[in-house]
């Protein structure tokens, strides 16, 4: 099915009134602009990532390293979209330093209030088969502090300006901020690949402006979504026939 901008234009699909800085687990789907297949191909029910796909996987694995309070669960790179579970633990902060890939593309933290709330009790690991191309992976490793790295901004004289940010003063990040940063970092690295390695150029932007998300409210839903992610390559032919721009929960259900 060809991409139709009018048909596939997206309204806001966030849950109205919900505080997306709340601790919890969120299922997200992010689709390439124009649904362009840039990250590899599915062969015999197995996703075979190209270099661009492996780059996207690497950025996902790095989220927990650079953003305090972010954990990741099951994830899969498909030819023109990704599915994954992002976990906010209640202390997601824009730390004093940013990921190196964000320094050149103008990504800025967006703060908003936080409301404590628990998330499902399911263990946060997921199956981690041999890490060959196309394998979905489990939680990304975390560093001891989870602090983002990179040089702090300085004034013209080389002196840092103002008091150094602390965990208490750094703005709180929500799910939209984490997704925004994932898009920013993958776009930066993909553009580098276009210049250096002749990757196929993308049309204006790498990712569609919006994304799909679902708040995981119980263990049963968590397990069902995890299975959907890990077995997604087996349904690639169905995705292509039915329109990957549709909400994936139309397929797996929301458990309500």
SEROGU-364872 format. One record per residue (C-alpha): residue in three letters; x, z, y. Coordinates in steps of 0.25 Angstrom, whole numbers, plus 2048, in hexadecimal, padded with zeros to 3 digits. Layout:
ALAXZY
...
This chain:
UNK800800800
UNK8067FC80D
UNK808806818
UNK7FD805823
UNK80180D830
UNK7F280E833
UNK7EE813826
UNK7F981C823
UNK7FA822831
UNK7F983282F
UNK7F283C837
UNK7F784A837
UNK7F6850829
UNK7FA85E82C
UNK7F0869829
UNK7EA86C836
UNK7ED87B83B
UNK7F787D830
UNK805884833
UNK80F87B82D
UNK81A88682F
UNK81388F825
UNK81C892818
UNK81788A80C
UNK81987D804
UNK81586F809
UNK814862802
UNK81885780B
UNK818848809
UNK82083F813
UNK81F830813
UNK828825819
UNK82381D825
UNK81C811820
UNK81D817812
UNK82A80F810
UNK831811803
UNK83F816808
UNK8448207FE
UNK8458197F1
UNK83B8157E6
UNK83381A7DA
UNK8378147CD
UNK82F8177C0
UNK82A8247C6
UNK8378297CC
UNK83B8297DA
UNK8498237DD
UNK84E8277EA
UNK85781E7F2
UNK8618247FC
UNK856826807
UNK84E82E7FD
UNK8598367F9
UNK85B839808
UNK84D83E809
UNK84F8477FD
UNK85B84D803
UNK854850810
UNK849857809
UNK85385F801
UNK85A86380E
UNK84E869815
UNK84F87780F
UNK85E877813
UNK85C874822
UNK84E87B825
UNK84D88A822
UNK83F88D81C
UNK83D87F815
UNK83D87D806
UNK83A8717FF
UNK83486F7F1
UNK8308627E9
UNK8348557F0
UNK8348467ED
UNK83883A7F4
UNK83082E7F2
UNK83281F7F7
UNK82A821804
UNK827830804
UNK82B83E800
UNK82384A7FB
UNK8288587FB
UNK8258677FD
UNK82A86E809
UNK82A87E809
UNK82A886815
UNK82E894813
UNK82A89A820
UNK83789A827
UNK83988B82B
UNK84288A837
UNK848880840
UNK85688683E
UNK861885849
UNK867879843
UNK86086C83F
UNK863863833
UNK86D859837
UNK86484D835
UNK85A85383F
UNK86585384A
UNK86484484D
UNK85584284C
UNK84F84C856
UNK84785484C
UNK843861852
UNK83E86E84C
UNK82F87184F
UNK82B87F84F
UNK81E88584C
UNK818893848
UNK819898839
UNK80F89F831
UNK8148A7825
UNK80D8A2818
UNK8118A1809
UNK812895801
UNK8108927F2
UNK81789B7E8
UNK81C88F7DF
UNK82B88F7DD
UNK8318857E7
UNK83A87E7DD
UNK8358717D7
UNK83A8687CC
UNK8488637CF
UNK84C8587C5
UNK8598517C6
UNK85B84D7D4
UNK85C83E7D1
UNK8568347DB
UNK8478367DC
UNK8468447D6
UNK83E84E7DE
UNK84585B7E2
UNK8428697E4
UNK8458737EF
UNK85186F7F8
UNK85D8797F8
UNK85E882803
UNK86A88880A
UNK86C89680D
UNK86689681A
UNK85E88A81B
UNK863887829
UNK86387982E
UNK871874832
UNK87786C83D
UNK87E86E84B
UNK876876855
UNK87386E862
UNK87D87186E
UNK87D86F87D
UNK886865883
UNK891870884
UNK890872875
UNK88A880877
UNK87D88386F
UNK871884878
UNK868891878
UNK86889C86D
UNK86A89785F
UNK85C895857
UNK8598A084D
UNK8508A0841
UNK8478A984A
UNK84689F855
UNK84789184E
UNK83988A84D
UNK83188B840
UNK83087E839
UNK823879832
UNK82186E827
UNK820863832
UNK82D867837
UNK834867829
UNK82D859826
UNK832854834
UNK840858831
UNK840852823
UNK83B845829
UNK846846834
UNK85184882B
UNK84D83D821
UNK84B83382C
UNK858836832
UNK85F834825
UNK857828821
UNK85B82182F
UNK86982482C
UNK86881D81E
UNK862811825
UNK86E81082E
UNK879813824
UNK87380E817
UNK86980481A
UNK85D80C815
UNK850804818
UNK84C807826
UNK83F80F829
UNK83480A832
UNK83581383F
UNK834820837
UNK838825829
UNK82C82D827
UNK81D82D82A
UNK81A836836
UNK81183F82E
UNK812845820
UNK80984B816
UNK80A85A813
UNK80286480A
UNK80287380B
UNK8058787FD
UNK7FC8847FB
UNK7FE8897ED
UNK8078877E1
UNK7FE87E7D9
UNK7FE8747E5
UNK80D8767E6
UNK80F8727D7
UNK8068667D8
UNK80D8607E5
UNK81B8637DF
UNK81785B7D3
UNK8118507DB
UNK81F84F7E3
UNK82884F7D7
UNK8208447CF
UNK81D83C7DC
UNK82582F7D7
UNK81C82E7CB
UNK81082B7D5
UNK8188227DE
UNK80F8167DA
UNK80381E7DD
UNK8088217EB
UNK80B8137EE
UNK7FD80F7E9
UNK7F581A7F0
UNK7FD81B7FE
UNK8088257FF
UNK80382880D
UNK7F7830807
UNK7F883F806
UNK7FF8427F8
UNK7F584E7F7
UNK7EA8437F4
UNK7F18417E7
UNK7F684F7E3
UNK7EA8577EA
UNK7EC8637F3
UNK7E886E7E9
UNK7DC8727F1
